[in-house]
Amino acid sequence: MRLTQQDPDLSAYLAADDVIDHEHPLVRATAARLRGPGLDAYSYAKAAFEFVRDHIPHSHDADDPRVTWRASDVLALRTGICYAKAHALAALLRAEAVPAALCYQRLTDDDGGDPVVHGLIAVRLPGGTWWFRQDPRGNKPGVDAQFSVEDERLAWTVRPECGEVDYPLLYAAPHPAVLGALKAAPDRSHLWRTLPTGLPATD
């Protein structure tokens, strides 16, 4: 699948905002600790991915009712669903000048029912020309996502026969439907009932 930048300006994928708040002291401190001395961009991106994947539990897996959406809050509270964990990873990458984009899939049950939008990121290593999708949602039985800039190792491979979709657009900021659902939810139970079920084919 060909990934396409929604914003042609690469600097948009390094920017800080209210969600991907990589100028926050906690984000900066976490990034500096993960970077350590002498770590190259690839090794840092892999370390940041594994930190978010493994050390910030997915709130559904952990049965945590809290809803987070701002990257610094995800790091502080150590909880979030896929979208929130993607925001945290994007912030950690951008904090160390590694371009990071938000991207999405539409996933369903085996029978094609109960569709939901799933969030992940794409990384572009400095000096490179290609984007590589990564899924930091957290592994569990049946899910084995790994950092890779060769063959994708995502949590899920879409099944077109079930109506599942890989959305090709790379967003510099969260999709409004995603962010709106997160901000409106008082708890994860409410969020689960209001998750977006699909995105427009073009935005």
Secondary structure, 3 states (H helix, E strand, C coil): CCCEECCCCHHHHHCCCCCCCCCCHHHHHHHHHHHCCCCCHHHHHHHHHHHHHHHCCEHHHHCCCCCCCCHHHHHHHCCECHHHHHHHHHHHHHHCCCCEEEEEEEECCCCCCCCEEEEEEEECCCCCCCCEEECCCCCECCECCCCCCCCCCCCCCCCHHHCCEECCEEECCCCHHHHHHHHHCCCHHHHHHHCCCCCCCCC
